[in-house]
Amino acid sequence: MPYIPIDATHLTVALQNDLQQWRTTIQWAKARYQAYNQQLTPTVMTNLGIAAADQAFITAFVNDLGRFVQLSNGNLPATAADMVTNLQNVLGVM
């Protein structure tokens, strides 16, 4: 992991870059969760020819996005999941 710069100028730049990246990630997650949650129903996935087992992986990913959005809004999700495993499962489908 890169070190944290110790002078104020470089620290300010590092913080600005990281905060902008974090804000972009949160905005992306909110937009994608809304789109997937509203449009990617089990019926739609079935009509697209996505197998039931693969639908479960995709749904788990959408649920992960939802939990991330909840957390970013200051609400602690009621459940947790291994997001890395869920990502790998969907990537394995593709």
C-alpha positions in Angstrom: 0.0 0.0 0.0 1.3 3.4 -0.8 2.3 5.6 2.1 0.4 8.7 3.1 2.2 11.8 2.2 3.5 13.7 5.2 3.5 17.3 3.8 0.3 19.2 3.7 0.2 19.9 0.0 0.5 16.2 -1.0 -1.9 15.1 1.7 -4.5 17.6 0.5 -4.1 16.3 -3.1 -4.3 12.6 -1.9 -7.4 13.3 0.2 -9.1 15.2 -2.7 -8.4 12.4 -5.1 -9.6 9.7 -2.7 -12.7 11.6 -1.7 -13.7 12.3 -5.3 -13.2 8.6 -6.1 -15.3 7.6 -3.1 -18.1 10.0 -4.1 -18.0 8.7 -7.7 -18.2 5.1 -6.4 -21.2 5.9 -4.2 -23.0 7.7 -7.1 -22.3 4.8 -9.4 -23.6 2.3 -6.8 -26.8 4.2 -6.3 -27.5 4.6 -10.0 -26.8 0.9 -10.8 -28.8 -0.4 -7.9 -31.8 1.6 -8.9 -31.6 0.4 -12.5 -31.0 -3.3 -11.6 -33.6 -3.3 -8.9 -36.3 -1.8 -11.0 -35.6 -3.5 -14.3 -33.8 -6.8 -13.8 -36.7 -8.9 -12.4 -36.7 -12.7 -12.3 -39.1 -12.7 -15.2 -36.8 -10.5 -17.3 -33.8 -12.7 -16.5 -35.8 -15.8 -17.4 -36.9 -14.3 -20.7 -33.2 -13.5 -21.4 -32.4 -17.2 -20.9 -30.5 -16.8 -17.6 -30.6 -20.0 -15.6 -32.1 -20.0 -12.1 -28.8 -20.6 -10.4 -27.2 -17.7 -12.3 -30.1 -15.5 -11.5 -29.4 -16.2 -7.8 -25.8 -15.0 -8.3 -27.0 -11.8 -10.1 -29.6 -11.2 -7.4 -27.0 -11.5 -4.7 -24.9 -8.9 -6.5 -27.9 -6.5 -6.7 -28.6 -7.1 -3.0 -24.9 -6.2 -2.3 -25.4 -3.0 -4.1 -28.5 -2.3 -2.1 -26.6 -2.9 1.2 -23.8 -0.6 0.0 -26.4 2.1 -0.8 -28.0 1.7 2.6 -24.7 2.0 4.3 -23.7 5.1 2.2 -27.1 6.7 3.3 -26.1 6.2 7.0 -28.3 3.1 7.6 -26.8 -0.1 8.8 -28.0 -3.1 6.7 -29.8 -5.8 8.6 -27.8 -8.5 6.8 -24.3 -8.9 5.4 -22.9 -11.1 2.6 -19.4 -11.8 1.2 -19.4 -9.3 -1.6 -16.2 -10.6 -3.1 -17.6 -14.1 -3.4 -20.8 -12.7 -5.0 -18.8 -10.7 -7.5 -16.7 -13.7 -8.4 -19.9 -15.8 -8.9 -21.4 -13.3 -11.3 -18.1 -12.9 -13.2 -18.0 -16.7 -13.5 -21.4 -16.6 -15.2 -20.1 -14.2 -17.8 
